[in-house]
């Protein structure tokens, strides 16, 4: 992935609130939990910190994330 594409993903996702696509089997445990994209790494994965007791960061492909609408 090019550095220009990484920067575009950072502008699109960094600091934004997201939810996961719960149809993905590996993401079902995070279904319904809102999270915040901390950054996008050099591989193009979004580093997401979800609300709740688990404060670890999760690498998730942005195509499996949905931006939450602002109130």
Protein Blocks (a to p, Z undefined) as FASTA:
>chain_A
ZZklmmmmmmmmgopacdddfkbmklmmmgoiacddfbdcfkopacdddedjblcdcddd
fklcccdddZZ
